[in-house]
Amino acid sequence: MTKSLRALYCIAPFICAAAISVSCISTNKSLGGSLVPTDQNLNVYTTSMDLPVTMEMTDSIQSSSSSYLAVGSINTPELGTMTVGSAFDLVPETDSMRFEGDPKFVKFYIDAVFSSHKTLDDNQAGIIQNLYFYPLTRILDTTDVYAYSLKPEDYEKKLICKGIPAYDGSGSVEVDMTDWAAKYLSATDEELDSLNLFAENFTGIYMTTDPQESSIYGGRINYLDLSSTYGYLEYERTDSTGARTDTTVAFTLGYRTALNVYKSSSENLVSESPTNKLYVEGMSGIKPYISAAKLRQKIENWAEENGLDMSKIIVTRASMVFPFEYDGDYLKLDNNYPSYLYPNQRTTSGGYTYFAPLSEIYDSMNDKGAINRSNLYYKPDVTLYIQDIIHDPADSISSADDIWLIPVSETTSSSSSSSDYSNYYSYYYYYYYGYNTSSSSTTYYTTDYIDYYAATLNGNLSDNGPRLELTYTVMQ
């Protein structure tokens, strides 16, 4: 037995004796209560009320990316068809190169590497989808960041690849664009010295696929990895020895802009008075929407009915509860329902408008809207938001305070460097929310405009519909 262990055994009886003697002492918890003025006693109450939920599209959602391009289509009986395409520019991988030595163009192709895909049914993972590539008729720039940024007139309805590539959901696809890409060999020294100028003078490409047949449930959305996908220009030239040699130049996709384009047919579900069902469609699709003014009116009516002064209500906890039904199909729950649903607001910063979750999602004590598979609901905490709705003057509440229930993604970074944030709106998160300096890793929550979901929540007229749960006190 070690010395320290023997010492522990020696003092153990005294610890036990002390614990026994303390346990025999009763505590009078009312002691001093008579000294507190009755008008300073605070009682805590709970209540719940229906949420004034409507259904709105999020077609103005941000959709540019520096890491992926999406293409595919999915159809569901409730939401209809979501079709996804993408537009991108192409530039040489490095600047200051030269096409010298009497160059002769041979071939150009894109080795499209798909890193993942999304289906709502596992049996759709291997379906065949045709890929179509069209030339853009205008230059993409840094303002092209929204799901609606690309218009039909922005690309020519003329295929630029040999044949029609088909993709079965696995591996990569070689897309031969030899006839269309011969123009690259005519690039001037000035264009080759500046990749930005090259992107401005050589229009990019729009990639899409066939919409999933409306009568067939299913489909697949594919994600092309920009870090692994390159274009390759092959040409012959005369080298320094006078011999003809084959040379290959790699091209980068999405140098300035990689824009994902979403088209949803769920706009027919837009409603001011949804009944038994609410829908959450991923990407630019339909989402639950709550008017801040209507929510304020709802709370005002409740306060008036209970004889409460709004200015004296202190909210200690506020949660929005969105229940859903479970039919026993756990795969449907995995594929259709996002991991997190949290209220987002449409925010304007630096000339851009984008969706972002309420800042209190970063409160470590708050529920981030994580799916609760036991109780079958999403229950995001929104205490600060509701406190502001209650205390702000009614005439100061505007549409800028309205919220959409949108999937959010959670990302943990082991570095505090802002270089991890390549999308145009990410600096806002860095500046506005800040970093947790007490930890070497930081968790970020961003609007998920990447993944496709088709979740159904209980509607306003459901027996177990969306509601606001309040824990509050009233100042005397």
C-alpha positions in Angstrom: 0.0 0.0 0.0 1.4 3.4 -0.9 1.9 6.2 1.5 -0.8 8.4 0.0 -3.3 5.5 0.0 -2.6 4.7 3.6 -3.3 8.4 4.5 -6.6 8.2 2.7 -7.7 5.2 4.7 -6.7 7.0 7.9 -8.9 10.1 7.2 -11.8 8.2 5.7 -13.5 7.5 9.1 -13.4 11.2 9.9 -15.0 12.1 6.5 -17.8 9.6 7.1 -18.4 10.9 10.6 -18.6 14.5 9.3 -21.0 13.5 6.6 -23.2 11.7 9.1 -23.3 14.7 11.5 -24.1 17.1 8.6 -27.0 14.9 7.4 -28.7 15.2 10.7 -29.1 19.0 10.4 -32.4 20.1 8.8 -32.5 23.2 6.6 -35.2 25.8 7.0 -35.5 27.1 3.4 -38.0 29.8 4.4 -35.5 31.5 6.6 -35.4 35.2 5.7 -38.3 35.0 3.4 -40.3 37.4 5.5 -37.6 40.0 5.0 -38.2 40.2 1.2 -40.8 42.7 0.1 -43.8 40.9 -1.5 -43.6 43.2 -4.5 -40.1 41.8 -5.3 -41.1 38.1 -5.3 -40.8 36.7 -8.9 -43.0 33.8 -9.9 -42.1 31.7 -13.0 -44.8 30.7 -15.4 -45.2 28.6 -18.5 -47.5 28.8 -21.4 -47.8 27.8 -25.0 -49.6 29.3 -28.0 -50.0 28.4 -31.7 -47.5 29.8 -34.1 -48.8 31.8 -37.1 -47.0 29.7 -39.7 -47.4 30.3 -43.5 -45.6 28.7 -46.4 -43.1 30.6 -48.6 -40.5 29.9 -51.2 -36.8 30.6 -50.5 -35.9 31.2 -54.2 -33.6 34.0 -53.2 -31.4 31.7 -51.2 -27.6 31.9 -51.8 -26.3 29.1 -54.0 -22.7 29.9 -55.1 -20.0 27.6 -53.9 -16.2 27.2 -54.0 -16.2 23.5 -53.3 -18.9 21.8 -55.4 -21.2 21.9 -58.4 -24.6 20.2 -58.2 -26.6 18.6 -61.0 -29.6 16.3 -60.8 -33.3 16.1 -60.2 -35.7 14.6 -57.6 -39.4 14.3 -57.6 -41.8 13.7 -54.7 -45.6 13.3 -54.7 -46.0 16.2 -52.3 -43.5 18.7 -53.5 -43.2 18.0 -57.2 -39.9 18.3 -59.0 -36.6 19.9 -58.0 -34.1 20.2 -60.8 -30.6 21.4 -60.2 -27.9 22.6 -62.6 -24.8 24.7 -62.3 -22.8 27.3 -64.2 -19.1 27.8 -64.0 -16.1 29.5 -65.7 -12.9 27.8 -66.8 -9.3 29.2 -66.7 -5.9 27.6 -67.0 -4.7 26.3 -63.6 -1.7 28.7 -63.6 -1.2 32.1 -65.2 1.7 33.3 -67.4 1.7 30.1 -69.5 2.1 30.4 -73.3 0.9 28.4 -76.2 4.1 28.5 -78.2 6.0 26.4 -80.7 3.5 26.4 -83.5 0.7 24.9 -81.4 -1.8 22.6 -82.9 -5.0 21.9 -80.9 -5.7 18.2 -80.3 -8.4 17.7 -77.6 -10.2 19.2 -74.7 -12.2 17.3 -72.1 -13.4 17.7 -68.5 -12.8 14.8 -66.1 -15.9 15.4 -63.9 -15.4 13.8 -60.5 -18.5 13.3 -58.4 -17.8 12.9 -54.7 -21.3 12.3 -53.4 -25.0 12.2 -54.2 -28.4 12.7 -52.6 -31.4 10.4 -52.9 -34.6 10.0 -51.0 -34.7 6.3 -51.7 -31.6 4.1 -51.8 -32.8 2.2 -54.8 -32.4 5.4 -56.8 -28.6 5.6 -56.2 -27.7 3.9 -59.5 -30.2 5.4 -62.0 -28.9 6.7 -65.3 -29.0 10.4 -65.8 -28.0 12.3 -68.9 -25.7 15.3 -68.5 -26.1 18.3 -70.9 -23.5 21.1 -71.3 -24.4 24.4 -72.9 -22.3 27.5 -73.5 -23.0 30.6 -71.5 -23.9 33.8 -73.4 -22.6 36.2 -70.7 -19.8 36.4 -68.3 -20.3 35.2 -64.7 -19.2 37.6 -62.0 -19.2 37.8 -58.2 -22.8 39.1 -58.1 -24.1 35.8 -59.4 -24.6 34.2 -56.0 -28.3 33.4 -55.9 -30.4 30.4 -57.0 -32.2 32.6 -59.5 -29.1 34.4 -60.9 -28.9 32.4 -64.1 -31.7 33.1 -66.6 -32.7 30.9 -69.6 -31.4 33.6 -71.9 -28.0 33.4 -70.2 -27.0 30.2 -72.1 -27.3 29.0 -75.7 -29.5 26.0 -76.3 -26.7 24.2 -78.2 -24.9 21.2 -76.8 -21.1 21.6 -76.8 -19.9 18.1 -76.0 -19.5 15.0 -78.2 -22.5 12.8 -77.5 -24.5 13.0 -74.3 -22.6 11.8 -71.2 -24.6 9.5 -68.9 -23.9 9.2 -65.2 -24.9 6.2 -63.1 -24.1 7.7 -59.7 -20.6 6.4 -59.2 -17.1 7.3 -60.3 -16.3 10.1 -62.8 -17.4 11.1 -66.3 -15.2 12.3 -69.1 -16.9 15.1 -71.1 -15.3 15.6 -74.5 -15.6 19.3 -75.6 -12.9 19.2 -78.3 -14.9 21.2 -81.0 -16.1 23.9 -78.6 -12.8 24.5 -76.7 -10.4 25.0 -79.6 -10.8 28.7 -79.1 -8.6 28.5 -75.9 -5.5 28.1 -78.1 -6.1 31.6 -79.4 -5.8 33.3 -76.0 -3.5 36.3 -76.0 -0.5 36.8 -73.7 -2.5 39.4 -71.8 -5.3 37.0 -71.2 -2.9 34.2 -70.2 -1.2 36.6 -67.7 -4.5 37.4 -66.0 -6.9 34.6 -65.0 -9.6 37.2 -64.3 -9.2 38.6 -67.8 -9.3 35.1 -69.2 -12.5 34.4 -67.4 -14.0 37.6 -68.6 -13.1 37.0 -72.3 -14.0 33.3 -72.4 -17.6 32.5 -71.4 -18.2 29.5 -69.2 -20.6 26.5 -69.2 -24.0 25.6 -67.9 -24.5 21.9 -66.9 -27.9 20.4 -66.3 -29.9 17.2 -66.6 -33.4 16.0 -67.5 -36.1 16.8 -64.9 -37.2 13.6 -63.1 -40.5 12.3 -64.6 -43.4 13.7 -62.5 -45.1 10.3 -62.5 -42.0 8.6 -61.0 -41.1 9.1 -57.4 -37.3 9.4 -56.8 -34.3 10.8 -58.6 -30.8 11.8 -57.6 -28.8 15.0 -57.1 -25.0 14.6 -57.7 -22.2 16.7 -56.2 -19.2 17.4 -58.4 -16.0 18.0 -56.4 -14.3 21.2 -57.7 -11.0 20.3 -55.9 -10.7 17.1 -58.0 -12.4 18.1 -61.3 -10.3 19.6 -64.0 -10.4 20.4 -67.7 -7.5 19.2 -69.8 -6.4 20.9 -73.1 -4.1 18.7 -75.2 -2.0 20.2 -78.0 1.1 19.6 -80.1 4.0 22.0 -80.1 7.6 22.2 -81.3 10.0 22.1 -78.3 13.4 23.7 -77.9 15.1 20.8 -79.8 12.8 21.2 -82.8 10.9 18.0 -82.1 7.1 17.9 -82.0 5.8 17.0 -78.5 2.5 16.5 -76.9 1.6 18.9 -74.1 -1.4 19.0 -71.7 -2.6 22.1 -69.8 -5.0 21.7 -66.9 -8.0 24.0 -66.5 -9.7 25.0 -63.2 -13.5 25.0 -63.0 -15.3 27.8 -61.0 -12.2 30.1 -60.7 -14.4 33.2 -60.1 -17.9 31.8 -59.9 -19.4 28.4 -59.4 -23.2 28.9 -59.3 -25.7 26.2 -58.5 -29.1 26.8 -60.1 -32.3 25.5 -58.4 -35.7 25.2 -59.9 -38.6 23.9 -57.8 -42.2 23.2 -58.7 -43.3 23.5 -55.0 -44.5 27.1 -55.4 -48.0 25.8 -55.7 -47.8 25.0 -52.0 -47.3 28.7 -51.0 -50.1 29.4 -48.6 -51.2 32.0 -46.0 -53.2 29.3 -44.2 -51.6 25.9 -44.4 -53.9 23.2 -42.8 -52.6 19.8 -41.7 -49.1 19.8 -43.1 -46.1 22.0 -43.4 -43.3 21.3 -45.8 -39.5 21.8 -45.6 -38.0 21.4 -49.0 -34.2 21.8 -49.3 -32.3 24.2 -51.5 -34.6 26.9 -52.9 -37.9 25.1 -52.2 -40.9 25.8 -49.9 -40.3 26.5 -46.2 -42.3 27.4 -43.1 -42.4 31.2 -42.7 -43.4 33.3 -39.7 -44.3 37.0 -39.9 -42.8 38.8 -36.9 -45.7 41.3 -36.9 -48.2 38.5 -36.7 -46.2 36.7 -34.0 -46.1 40.0 -32.0 -49.9 40.3 -32.4 -50.4 36.8 -31.2 -48.3 37.4 -28.1 -50.1 40.8 -27.5 -53.5 39.0 -27.6 -52.3 36.4 -25.1 -51.0 39.1 -22.8 -54.2 41.1 -23.0 -56.3 38.0 -22.3 -54.3 37.3 -19.1 -54.1 40.9 -17.9 -50.3 41.2 -18.4 -48.3 44.3 -19.2 -46.0 43.4 -22.1 -43.3 45.8 -20.9 -43.0 43.7 -17.7 -42.7 40.3 -19.2 -39.2 38.7 -18.9 -38.8 35.6 -21.0 -36.4 33.1 -19.5 -36.9 30.5 -22.2 -38.7 30.5 -25.5 -38.8 27.5 -27.9 -40.6 27.0 -31.2 -41.9 23.4 -31.4 -42.5 21.8 -34.8 -43.8 18.2 -34.4 -43.9 15.6 -37.1 -45.4 12.1 -37.6 -43.4 8.9 -37.9 -44.7 6.1 -40.0 -42.1 3.6 -38.9 -39.9 4.1 -42.0 -36.5 5.0 -40.4 -34.9 5.3 -43.9 -37.4 8.0 -44.8 -36.6 9.8 -41.6 -32.8 9.6 -42.4 -33.1 10.8 -46.0 -36.0 13.3 -45.9 -35.5 15.1 -42.6 -32.5 17.4 -41.9 -30.4 17.0 -38.7 -31.1 20.7 -37.8 -34.0 23.1 -38.5 -33.5 26.6 -37.1 -35.1 30.0 -37.7 -33.2 32.0 -40.3 -33.6 35.7 -41.3 -32.8 37.3 -44.6 -29.9 39.6 -44.0 -28.2 42.3 -46.1 -24.5 43.0 -45.8 -21.9 44.3 -48.2 -24.4 44.6 -51.0 -25.5 41.0 -50.7 -28.7 39.6 -49.4 -28.6 36.1 -47.8 -30.2 33.8 -45.3 -28.5 33.3 -41.9 -29.6 31.6 -38.7 -30.5 33.8 -35.7 -27.3 34.6 -33.8 -28.5 33.0 -30.6 -27.9 29.6 -32.2 -24.3 30.1 -30.8 -25.5 30.1 -27.2 -24.2 26.9 -25.9 -27.2 26.4 -23.7 -29.7 26.6 -26.6 -31.3 23.8 -28.6 -30.0 24.3 -32.2 -33.1 22.8 -33.6 -31.7 19.3 -33.6 -34.1 16.6 -34.7 -35.6 14.8 -31.7 -36.3 11.2 -32.8 -37.8 10.2 -29.5 -40.4 13.0 -29.1 -40.7 13.5 -32.9 -40.2 17.2 -33.1 -37.7 20.0 -33.8 -37.5 22.5 -30.9 -35.2 25.4 -31.6 -34.6 27.8 -28.7 -35.3 31.5 -29.6 -35.4 33.3 -26.3 -33.6 36.5 -27.3 -35.7 36.7 -30.5 -39.0 36.5 -28.6 -37.8 38.9 -25.9 -37.1 41.4 -28.7 -40.5 40.8 -30.3 -42.2 41.5 -27.0 -40.2 44.5 -25.9 -39.6 46.3 -29.2 -42.2 48.9 -30.2 -44.9 47.3 -32.4 -44.4 49.8 -35.2 -40.6 49.1 -35.3 -41.2 45.4 -36.3 -40.8 44.9 -40.0 -40.3 42.1 -42.6 -36.6 42.1 -41.7 -37.6 40.5 -38.5 -39.5 37.7 -40.2 -38.1 34.1 -40.0 -37.9 31.0 -42.2 -37.5 27.6 -40.8 -34.4 26.4 -42.8 -32.0 23.5 -42.4 -28.6 24.5 -41.0 -25.3 22.7 -41.2 -22.8 22.4 -38.3 -19.1 22.7 -39.1 -16.3 22.5 -36.6 -13.0 24.1 -37.5 -9.7 23.4 -35.7 -8.2 26.7 -36.9 -9.2 30.3 -36.2 -8.1 31.3 -39.7 -10.8 33.0 -41.8 -9.3 31.4 -44.9 -11.6 28.5 -44.2 -14.4 30.7 -45.4 -14.5 30.9 -49.1 -18.1 31.8 -49.8 -18.9 35.4 -50.2 -21.1 35.7 -47.0 -18.8 33.8 -44.7 -16.8 36.8 -43.4 -20.1 38.0 -42.0 -20.2 35.0 -39.7 -16.6 35.5 -38.7 -17.1 39.2 -37.9 -20.6 39.1 -36.5 -20.6 35.9 -34.4 -16.9 35.9 -33.4 -14.7 33.0 -32.3 -14.6 31.0 -29.1 -11.1 31.9 -28.0 -11.1 29.4 -25.1 -11.1 26.5 -27.5 -8.8 25.4 -30.3 -11.8 24.4 -32.3 -14.9 26.4 -33.2 -18.3 25.3 -34.3 -20.2 27.3 -37.0 -23.8 27.1 -38.0 -24.6 28.1 -41.6 -27.7 28.0 -43.7 -27.7 24.6 -45.6 -28.5 25.5 -49.2 -26.5 22.5 -50.4 -28.6 19.4 -49.5 -32.0 18.4 -50.6 -34.7 17.5 -48.1 -38.4 16.7 -48.3 -39.7 16.8 -44.7 -43.3 17.0 -43.7 -44.2 18.7 -40.3 -47.6 18.9 -38.6 -49.6 21.8 -39.9 -51.6 24.6 -38.2 -54.8 22.6 -37.9 -53.1 19.4 -36.7 -54.0 18.3 -33.1 -50.2 18.6 -32.4 -49.3 21.6 -34.5 -46.5 24.1 -34.4 -46.4 26.1 -31.2 -44.4 28.6 -29.1 -43.6 27.5 -25.6 -42.7 30.2 -23.2 -41.2 30.2 -19.7 -41.5 33.7 -18.3 -41.8 35.9 -15.2 -43.6 39.2 -14.7 -41.9 42.2 -13.0 -44.0 43.8 -10.3 
